Amino acid sequence: MGYVKDSFKAKADAQAKEIKTIVEQHGNKKLDEVTIAQVYQGMRGIPGLITETSLLDSNEGIRFRGFSIPELREKLPKIEGGDEPLPEGLFYLMLIGDIPTHEDVDHVSTTWARRSHVPNHVFDVIEALPVSTHPMTQFCAAALALQTESKFAKAYTEGISKKEHWSYVYEDAMTLIARLPRIAAYIYRRKYKNGEHIQPDGMLDWAGNFAHMLGYEEHSFQELMRLYLTIHADHEGGNVSAHATHLVGSALSDPYLSFVAGMTGLAGPLHGLANQEVVRWIEEMCKELDTEQPSKQQIADYIHKTLTEGKVVPGYGHAVLRKTDPRFTAQVEFAKRHCPDDPMIQTVWNIYEVAPPILEGTGKIKNPWPNVDAHSGALLKHYGLVEEEFYTVLFGVSRALGVLASLCWDRALGFPLERPKSMTTEWIKSFVAKGEAVAG
Ligand code: CMX
């Protein structure tokens, strides 16, 4: 067993003991009350999940094991001559709970490089789909095809004790993360670069190698990938991709099946697909106005038009956040350093000035501020990665780090099958009429 796996097990055992005590001593304490409105409105704010890897504060934004994004950019190991954190380091942090050393990050990086070989049948599955298939569909199909490799599924069929689940889930998580960049790059080169594939470079880090396989060798693009794959990794447990992975994993579906559940959720326009939608929205605006850089007044008018048509302004709003997403801010800082004069990036910044008061003015949008997706596409376009249909796949590769680290924790802590209570409207009506709680 590698030392990272040993450290994880030691941390998880200690945590499991603490949880046992918490439940024994405080198990009956109430965290909150649940209102009928919350039940009808997407369960907003109902505390009902434990996710150890990160915690979201509505005003501050995400913290990974207590560290904010600016802190991570400062403290996580970087490549020599680089400024951005290595996603391997964030994975280690989410898994173990401590900031890794360079050696820890090297260990994770080497493990993933060693496991990155993708079996041929996965490429056959991708090739069986029409090239026109959306990249997220290709990505989900390929990740599902990789399930033939699941050590957890095999061991479970052969018969293992519940105490051993975590170990096989850990192995599957590491292998799946190791292989996703190759799969994603294959889909990209197949769909947009005439199937001219680029072999991995085992000397590069996980994100650097991904950029290389996509066909982008520029140092600052590799840096962007390191930042991108770090900041998109996790956003506590209730978002659709994290929750879906956790939910399906709770049925002891293996990490491949569970991850694909998360990815099919990420592919929705209110979640990860918003990064594609943002770029389309900006491009449609520019096309309609016949300009490369619309004025602030033109942007304001276009936002009003979007709202009048009953559509959402993509990249704005959030179910939990109530301030500018620090993941947006991190990208602004990157763009200021590397490409401040890019017209689309300037448009993104102008939208940021114009959109919040208009959205706030509707009186119904709870968060008028930009989320992570408002900026990412413009940065990718700047470096020539112009195929916005592919953007959610990049998000998915990153999100694997968070949801799979969490899945390791779920099994190491022995969390049970998730099964909340549902009701019918008839039940709610009779509850209201009786004016009394009915036991679930
Ligand atoms: N543009 C227009 N209307 C918006 C809006 C936006 N950006 N954000 C919220 N609203 C609307 C909602 O659709 C809802 O309208 P109805 O009452 O008519 O149904 C109303 O405002 C209240 O919604 P809310 O409580 O503020 O937001 P929700 O928690 O319901 O939804 C989110 C959150 C992200 C789905 C929503 O803000 C949205 O659709 N944003 C645009 C899509 C987007 O950027 N998604 C990416 C989120 C980040 C990620 O997961 O990647």
Residues whose N, C-alpha, C, O or C-beta is under 5 A from the ligand:
A	BS01	CMX	P269 L270 H271 G272 A274 K311 V312 V313 P314 G315 Y316 G317 H318 A319 K364 I365 K366 N367 N371 D373
